[in-house]
Amino acid sequence: MVTDAQKKATNAYRAANVKNVTVKFFPADREVYDWMRENGYSGAWVRELIRREYERAKGE
């Protein structure tokens, strides 16, 4: 079981170190959103796409 101290420490770590980005899909992008959800893609997949693009751009 997680103690209150562990919860507090986890929340403090996340507040200091974890960054969030929200992606909004407007009606014009609904088919892309639906495809992504139907195929089980998630934040990890989006991070990997961004990482690949970042690495490619660094190499140029």
A tleap script that builds the chain and sets N, CA, C and O, in Angstrom:
source leaprc.protein.ff14SB
mol = sequence {
  NMET VAL THR ASP ALA GLN LYS LYS ALA THR
  ASN ALA TYR ARG ALA ALA ASN VAL LYS ASN
  VAL THR VAL LYS PHE PHE PRO ALA ASP ARG
  GLU VAL TYR ASP TRP MET ARG GLU ASN GLY
  TYR SER GLY ALA TRP VAL ARG GLU LEU ILE
  ARG ARG GLU TYR GLU ARG ALA LYS GLY CGLU
}
set mol.1.N position { 0.841 -1.181 0.000 }
set mol.1.CA position { 0.000 0.000 0.000 }
set mol.1.C position { 0.890 1.249 0.000 }
set mol.1.O position { 1.941 1.274 0.640 }
set mol.2.N position { 0.461 2.259 -0.712 }
set mol.2.CA position { 1.228 3.492 -0.821 }
set mol.2.C position { 0.905 4.392 0.370 }
set mol.2.O position { -0.258 4.642 0.688 }
set mol.3.N position { 1.947 4.862 1.005 }
set mol.3.CA position { 1.746 5.737 2.165 }
set mol.3.C position { 1.514 7.172 1.712 }
set mol.3.O position { 1.782 7.525 0.564 }
set mol.4.N position { 1.017 7.981 2.617 }
set mol.4.CA position { 0.816 9.397 2.309 }
set mol.4.C position { 2.137 10.079 1.973 }
set mol.4.O position { 2.181 10.960 1.114 }
set mol.5.N position { 3.213 9.674 2.644 }
set mol.5.CA position { 4.535 10.253 2.371 }
set mol.5.C position { 4.995 9.908 0.955 }
set mol.5.O position { 5.581 10.747 0.271 }
set mol.6.N position { 4.729 8.670 0.514 }
set mol.6.CA position { 5.111 8.274 -0.842 }
set mol.6.C position { 4.306 9.056 -1.878 }
set mol.6.O position { 4.843 9.493 -2.896 }
set mol.7.N position { 3.025 9.223 -1.608 }
set mol.7.CA position { 2.175 10.006 -2.522 }
set mol.7.C position { 2.671 11.440 -2.615 }
set mol.7.O position { 2.737 12.016 -3.701 }
set mol.8.N position { 3.019 12.011 -1.466 }
set mol.8.CA position { 3.509 13.386 -1.429 }
set mol.8.C position { 4.825 13.512 -2.198 }
set mol.8.O position { 5.018 14.462 -2.958 }
set mol.9.N position { 5.720 12.560 -1.998 }
set mol.9.CA position { 7.009 12.580 -2.691 }
set mol.9.C position { 6.820 12.420 -4.197 }
set mol.9.O position { 7.472 13.105 -4.985 }
set mol.10.N position { 5.938 11.527 -4.589 }
set mol.10.CA position { 5.664 11.317 -6.020 }
set mol.10.C position { 5.092 12.579 -6.639 }
set mol.10.O position { 5.517 12.988 -7.719 }
set mol.11.N position { 4.141 13.195 -5.973 }
set mol.11.CA position { 3.545 14.432 -6.491 }
set mol.11.C position { 4.566 15.552 -6.587 }
set mol.11.O position { 4.548 16.324 -7.545 }
set mol.12.N position { 5.452 15.652 -5.611 }
set mol.12.CA position { 6.497 16.681 -5.638 }
set mol.12.C position { 7.450 16.440 -6.802 }
set mol.12.O position { 7.826 17.381 -7.501 }
set mol.13.N position { 7.844 15.183 -7.014 }
set mol.13.CA position { 8.732 14.848 -8.128 }
set mol.13.C position { 8.078 15.209 -9.457 }
set mol.13.O position { 8.694 15.846 -10.311 }
set mol.14.N position { 6.837 14.801 -9.620 }
set mol.14.CA position { 6.125 15.078 -10.876 }
set mol.14.C position { 5.987 16.575 -11.123 }
set mol.14.O position { 6.171 17.039 -12.248 }
set mol.15.N position { 5.667 17.327 -10.080 }
set mol.15.CA position { 5.520 18.776 -10.226 }
set mol.15.C position { 6.825 19.426 -10.670 }
set mol.15.O position { 6.811 20.384 -11.442 }
set mol.16.N position { 7.941 18.914 -10.190 }
set mol.16.CA position { 9.244 19.507 -10.505 }
set mol.16.C position { 9.834 19.016 -11.824 }
set mol.16.O position { 10.599 19.742 -12.460 }
set mol.17.N position { 9.494 17.794 -12.247 }
set mol.17.CA position { 10.225 17.180 -13.357 }
set mol.17.C position { 9.414 16.759 -14.572 }
set mol.17.O position { 9.977 16.625 -15.658 }
set mol.18.N position { 8.139 16.550 -14.429 }
set mol.18.CA position { 7.340 16.022 -15.535 }
set mol.18.C position { 6.641 17.169 -16.244 }
set mol.18.O position { 5.998 18.006 -15.609 }
set mol.19.N position { 6.770 17.203 -17.555 }
set mol.19.CA position { 6.139 18.237 -18.379 }
set mol.19.C position { 5.007 17.604 -19.173 }
set mol.19.O position { 5.118 16.462 -19.619 }
set mol.20.N position { 3.931 18.335 -19.348 }
set mol.20.CA position { 2.770 17.833 -20.070 }
set mol.20.C position { 2.512 18.666 -21.315 }
set mol.20.O position { 2.735 19.877 -21.331 }
set mol.21.N position { 2.041 17.997 -22.349 }
set mol.21.CA position { 1.616 18.650 -23.573 }
set mol.21.C position { 0.249 18.075 -23.922 }
set mol.21.O position { 0.052 16.860 -23.892 }
set mol.22.N position { -0.676 18.938 -24.246 }
set mol.22.CA position { -2.002 18.498 -24.643 }
set mol.22.C position { -2.130 18.636 -26.149 }
set mol.22.O position { -1.780 19.670 -26.719 }
set mol.23.N position { -2.626 17.602 -26.781 }
set mol.23.CA position { -2.859 17.633 -28.221 }
set mol.23.C position { -4.361 17.649 -28.432 }
set mol.23.O position { -5.074 16.780 -27.931 }
set mol.24.N position { -4.836 18.629 -29.166 }
set mol.24.CA position { -6.263 18.738 -29.431 }
set mol.24.C position { -6.528 18.372 -30.882 }
set mol.24.O position { -5.812 18.796 -31.789 }
set mol.25.N position { -7.551 17.592 -31.079 }
set mol.25.CA position { -7.957 17.196 -32.417 }
set mol.25.C position { -9.258 17.911 -32.752 }
set mol.25.O position { -10.293 17.668 -32.130 }
set mol.26.N position { -9.193 18.779 -33.723 }
set mol.26.CA position { -10.379 19.494 -34.156 }
set mol.26.C position { -11.180 18.623 -35.122 }
set mol.26.O position { -10.676 17.599 -35.584 }
set mol.27.N position { -12.405 19.006 -35.433 }
set mol.27.CA position { -13.236 18.163 -36.305 }
set mol.27.C position { -12.568 17.756 -37.621 }
set mol.27.O position { -12.815 16.660 -38.125 }
set mol.28.N position { -11.739 18.614 -38.170 }
set mol.28.CA position { -11.065 18.284 -39.429 }
set mol.28.C position { -10.094 17.116 -39.261 }
set mol.28.O position { -9.765 16.439 -40.235 }
set mol.29.N position { -9.639 16.880 -38.043 }
set mol.29.CA position { -8.689 15.808 -37.764 }
set mol.29.C position { -9.341 14.600 -37.102 }
set mol.29.O position { -8.642 13.725 -36.591 }
set mol.30.N position { -10.645 14.542 -37.103 }
set mol.30.CA position { -11.353 13.471 -36.399 }
set mol.30.C position { -10.949 12.090 -36.899 }
set mol.30.O position { -10.802 11.163 -36.102 }
set mol.31.N position { -10.769 11.943 -38.204 }
set mol.31.CA position { -10.405 10.624 -38.738 }
set mol.31.C position { -9.033 10.186 -38.228 }
set mol.31.O position { -8.818 8.998 -37.987 }
set mol.32.N position { -8.115 11.117 -38.063 }
set mol.32.CA position { -6.793 10.793 -37.536 }
set mol.32.C position { -6.917 10.358 -36.072 }
set mol.32.O position { -6.313 9.368 -35.659 }
set mol.33.N position { -7.691 11.094 -35.306 }
set mol.33.CA position { -7.914 10.757 -33.900 }
set mol.33.C position { -8.565 9.388 -33.769 }
set mol.33.O position { -8.126 8.566 -32.965 }
set mol.34.N position { -9.603 9.138 -34.548 }
set mol.34.CA position { -10.295 7.843 -34.498 }
set mol.34.C position { -9.352 6.701 -34.860 }
set mol.34.O position { -9.363 5.659 -34.205 }
set mol.35.N position { -8.537 6.887 -35.895 }
set mol.35.CA position { -7.587 5.863 -36.322 }
set mol.35.C position { -6.579 5.575 -35.209 }
set mol.35.O position { -6.263 4.421 -34.919 }
set mol.36.N position { -6.083 6.649 -34.594 }
set mol.36.CA position { -5.106 6.498 -33.529 }
set mol.36.C position { -5.700 5.699 -32.370 }
set mol.36.O position { -5.054 4.784 -31.860 }
set mol.37.N position { -6.903 6.029 -31.955 }
set mol.37.CA position { -7.552 5.341 -30.843 }
set mol.37.C position { -7.883 3.887 -31.187 }
set mol.37.O position { -7.700 2.994 -30.360 }
set mol.38.N position { -8.364 3.653 -32.393 }
set mol.38.CA position { -8.727 2.297 -32.815 }
set mol.38.C position { -7.518 1.371 -32.859 }
set mol.38.O position { -7.645 0.165 -32.648 }
set mol.39.N position { -6.355 1.931 -33.130 }
set mol.39.CA position { -5.142 1.138 -33.256 }
set mol.39.C position { -4.302 1.121 -31.977 }
set mol.39.O position { -3.179 0.617 -31.983 }
set mol.40.N position { -4.829 1.660 -30.899 }
set mol.40.CA position { -4.165 1.584 -29.606 }
set mol.40.C position { -2.967 2.488 -29.423 }
set mol.40.O position { -2.157 2.269 -28.522 }
set mol.41.N position { -2.840 3.501 -30.265 }
set mol.41.CA position { -1.707 4.406 -30.106 }
set mol.41.C position { -1.951 5.327 -28.921 }
set mol.41.O position { -3.091 5.663 -28.600 }
set mol.42.N position { -0.857 5.729 -28.276 }
set mol.42.CA position { -0.979 6.493 -27.036 }
set mol.42.C position { 0.122 7.552 -26.964 }
set mol.42.O position { 0.818 7.825 -27.942 }
set mol.43.N position { 0.253 8.127 -25.793 }
set mol.43.CA position { 1.289 9.133 -25.570 }
set mol.43.C position { 2.688 8.610 -25.835 }
set mol.43.O position { 3.542 9.344 -26.333 }
set mol.44.N position { 2.930 7.352 -25.507 }
set mol.44.CA position { 4.251 6.763 -25.750 }
set mol.44.C position { 4.556 6.751 -27.237 }
set mol.44.O position { 5.688 7.015 -27.640 }
set mol.45.N position { 3.579 6.453 -28.039 }
set mol.45.CA position { 3.749 6.438 -29.493 }
set mol.45.C position { 4.041 7.847 -30.006 }
set mol.45.O position { 4.923 8.034 -30.844 }
set mol.46.N position { 3.312 8.823 -29.512 }
set mol.46.CA position { 3.528 10.215 -29.919 }
set mol.46.C position { 4.930 10.655 -29.511 }
set mol.46.O position { 5.625 11.302 -30.295 }
set mol.47.N position { 5.359 10.311 -28.286 }
set mol.47.CA position { 6.718 10.652 -27.846 }
set mol.47.C position { 7.759 10.039 -28.769 }
set mol.47.O position { 8.751 10.691 -29.098 }
set mol.48.N position { 7.551 8.800 -29.192 }
set mol.48.CA position { 8.510 8.138 -30.079 }
set mol.48.C position { 8.574 8.842 -31.433 }
set mol.48.O position { 9.660 9.003 -31.991 }
set mol.49.N position { 7.443 9.256 -31.962 }
set mol.49.CA position { 7.447 10.003 -33.227 }
set mol.49.C position { 8.227 11.306 -33.086 }
set mol.49.O position { 9.024 11.660 -33.954 }
set mol.50.N position { 7.993 12.004 -31.999 }
set mol.50.CA position { 8.691 13.269 -31.766 }
set mol.50.C position { 10.181 13.019 -31.589 }
set mol.50.O position { 11.000 13.762 -32.130 }
set mol.51.N position { 10.544 11.980 -30.836 }
set mol.51.CA position { 11.955 11.657 -30.615 }
set mol.51.C position { 12.648 11.366 -31.944 }
set mol.51.O position { 13.758 11.845 -32.178 }
set mol.52.N position { 12.003 10.580 -32.824 }
set mol.52.CA position { 12.601 10.281 -34.134 }
set mol.52.C position { 12.810 11.551 -34.951 }
set mol.52.O position { 13.857 11.724 -35.575 }
set mol.53.N position { 11.827 12.431 -34.949 }
set mol.53.CA position { 11.947 13.682 -35.703 }
set mol.53.C position { 13.053 14.558 -35.107 }
set mol.53.O position { 13.817 15.186 -35.840 }
set mol.54.N position { 13.131 14.597 -33.782 }
set mol.54.CA position { 14.168 15.353 -33.096 }
set mol.54.C position { 15.554 14.831 -33.480 }
set mol.54.O position { 16.442 15.614 -33.818 }
set mol.55.N position { 15.739 13.516 -33.428 }
set mol.55.CA position { 17.024 12.908 -33.779 }
set mol.55.C position { 17.379 13.184 -35.254 }
set mol.55.O position { 18.530 13.474 -35.579 }
set mol.56.N position { 16.379 13.090 -36.130 }
set mol.56.CA position { 16.618 13.362 -37.550 }
set mol.56.C position { 17.046 14.812 -37.747 }
set mol.56.O position { 17.981 15.087 -38.499 }
set mol.57.N position { 16.367 15.738 -37.078 }
set mol.57.CA position { 16.693 17.170 -37.211 }
set mol.57.C position { 18.079 17.474 -36.641 }
set mol.57.O position { 18.798 18.319 -37.174 }
set mol.58.N position { 18.453 16.793 -35.564 }
set mol.58.CA position { 19.785 16.994 -34.988 }
set mol.58.C position { 20.870 16.549 -35.948 }
set mol.58.O position { 21.955 17.130 -35.976 }
set mol.59.N position { 20.590 15.532 -36.726 }
set mol.59.CA position { 21.584 14.983 -37.636 }
set mol.59.C position { 21.778 15.789 -38.907 }
set mol.59.O position { 22.722 15.543 -39.658 }
set mol.60.N position { 20.912 16.730 -39.155 }
set mol.60.CA position { 21.019 17.526 -40.394 }
set mol.60.C position { 22.036 18.615 -40.283 }
set mol.60.O position { 22.242 19.367 -41.235 }
savepdb mol mol.pdb
quit
